[in-house]
């Protein structure tokens, strides 16, 4: 049983708790406005399952500083999101989503962002290198090597190919355990598809062994 699937927040947007397992590198597919005054922007990305990233005002300022104010230019660009446990709301640290890396910037950038009404602190966004932009979707081959996929769909196919080469049920179980950190950083439907494929492969191997 995949325990991670039982604690996914029910929401229409990406939440900080979705990133507790690992940061996530996303590629933007669309930016649209919303009717919510406190979250007026929805950043859609590949594999978002209808749950876009809705950046807070500070992160919107980061995006404008890095990429300019024309959101139509953001499509196709990538950024890495992570959970910052220090983000406070109502005087309590509840955690929030922050941007650590961005593509399409020539160098690391530092901004002075508001922490409290009376305090501003430097905030650094680093360059997201080309080889890092697909790092969110990693498959371990039967040989233990890492293979990267650019989309969740390609990642699922790569995982299925790896599972097809597993010689026995024990190898499938070992592969699942080794893949746990990578399973935590992919969309829910992609993770479910791979776990289903692993169960099917285990059942097929058990049947072959018992034949």
Long-range contacts (C-beta under 8 A, 24 or more apart in sequence): 2-183, 2-191, 2-192, 2-195, 4-183, 4-184, 4-191, 5-188, 5-191, 5-192, 8-188, 11-51, 12-50, 12-51, 13-39, 13-42, 13-51, 13-52, 13-53, 13-54, 14-48, 14-51, 14-52, 14-53, 14-54, 14-81, 14-97, 15-97, 16-83, 16-84, 16-87, 16-94, 16-95, 16-96, 16-97, 17-83, 17-95, 19-81, 19-82, 19-83, 19-97, 20-83, 21-181, 21-184, 21-185, 22-181, 22-184, 22-185, 23-80, 23-81, 23-82, 23-83, 23-100, 23-185, 24-80, 24-81, 24-82, 24-136, 24-185, 25-78, 25-79, 25-80, 25-81, 25-101, 25-128, 25-132, 25-133, 25-134, 25-135, 25-136, 26-53, 26-78, 26-79, 26-80, 26-81, 26-136, 27-76, 27-77, 27-78, 27-133, 27-150, 28-74, 28-75, 28-76, 28-77, 28-78, 28-79, 29-75, 30-75, 31-71, 31-72, 31-74, 31-75, 41-71, 43-74, 46-151, 46-152, 47-151, 47-152, 47-153, 47-186, 47-187, 47-190, 48-187, 49-187, 49-188, 49-189, 53-81, 53-97, 55-97, 55-99, 56-96, 56-97, 58-113, 58-114, 58-123, 59-97, 59-98, 59-99, 61-111, 61-113, 62-99, 62-102, 62-111, 62-113, 62-123, 62-125, 63-99, 63-102, 65-109, 65-111, 66-102, 66-104, 66-105, 66-109, 66-125, 67-102, 67-104, 67-105, 77-102, 77-103, 77-104, 78-102, 78-103, 78-128, 78-133, 79-103, 79-128, 80-128, 80-132, 99-125, 100-125, 100-126, 101-125, 101-126, 101-127, 101-128, 101-132, 102-126, 102-127, 102-128, 103-127, 103-128, 103-130, 103-133, 136-185, 136-186, 137-182, 137-186, 138-182, 139-179, 139-182, 140-175, 140-178, 140-179, 140-182, 141-165, 142-166, 142-171, 142-175, 144-178, 152-186, 152-187, 152-189, 152-190, 153-190, 155-186, 155-190, 155-194, 156-190, 156-193, 156-194, 156-197, 159-194, 159-197, 160-194, 160-197, 163-197, 163-198, 163-201, 164-201, 166-201, 166-205, 167-205, 168-205, 168-209, 169-202, 169-205, 169-206, 169-209, 172-198, 172-201, 172-202, 172-205, 173-202
